[in-house]
Amino acid sequence: MRTVYVNGEYLPETEATVSIFDRGFLMADGVYEVTSVLGGKLIDFGGHLARLERSLSELDMKKPAGFDDLLDIHRELIRANDITDGLVYLQVTRGSDGDRDFVFPDPETTEPTLVLFTQSKPGLADSPAARTGIKVIGIEDIRWGRRDIKTVQLLYPSMGKMMARKAGADDAWMIEDGHVTEGTSNNAYIVKGNTIVTRHLSTDILHGITRAAVLRFAREAQMRVEERAFTLDEAKAADEAFVTSASAFVMPVVEIDGTALGDGTPGPVARRLRDIYLEESLKSAV
Ligand code: PMP
């Protein structure tokens, strides 16, 4: 059984509880982060905590703990659960003042709820999907307008994954005003010739921590990067495509709405970026 962390305590998962009045439960009033663990160490941890701070501040939520304390909790859970490869989830909600009200509770008297738990994923960096690539479908993006904040409102992304599964695909790319925003839980890229194209940062997409690192490594390796919106038709005509996220790293996309890209196998740019990302981010793992 896993050990999890809830509001200052390490507990067996079956004994960990939060209030039924928690605003995360009643209003999706919460944010989260996911950090991957490879060889027992946290990947891109500084980036994830920086984004957590930004998410909290955009929502006027109190910080539940400082950087060092959060790092200690991550490490203790990795140790307690014997995680070599896997994920650490950190969830923060605005807590509960013991009732239901749209008005935010007073942060002086209501503490945020802080929960962390792990998932063990042996061989996370060596997933079979990375060798074959994944298939995506296009779906309409009907999420709210602040997708740059990493909130726990994951109903539509969850529905998107189910739509993909029903269509015999692995994931969905969301489309707004004719242009791809991002994947249900990842940032989306296409490659045409020697240019990598991915949507520019705005409130329309989550500012992926893996995205930032991958674009930095791509530029350092003299690859051409264009940060702009692209259509699904442009994507279908691309030489290759891929997605990035903390849990999938760089994942090749080999089919979009039934159209195979290139020869239908992972392309050289995606494969190279995956190798570079894994190699470089391991060097700075904590
Ligand atoms: N976009 C969305 C909608 C996501 O849920 C995620 C995964 N957290 C990402 C992009 C990728 O972000 P990151 O690289 O920080 O995991």
Residues whose N, C-alpha, C, O or C-beta is under 5 A from the ligand:
A	BS01	PMP	E182 G183 T184 S185 N186 N187 L206 H207 G208 I209 T210 R211 T244 S245 A246
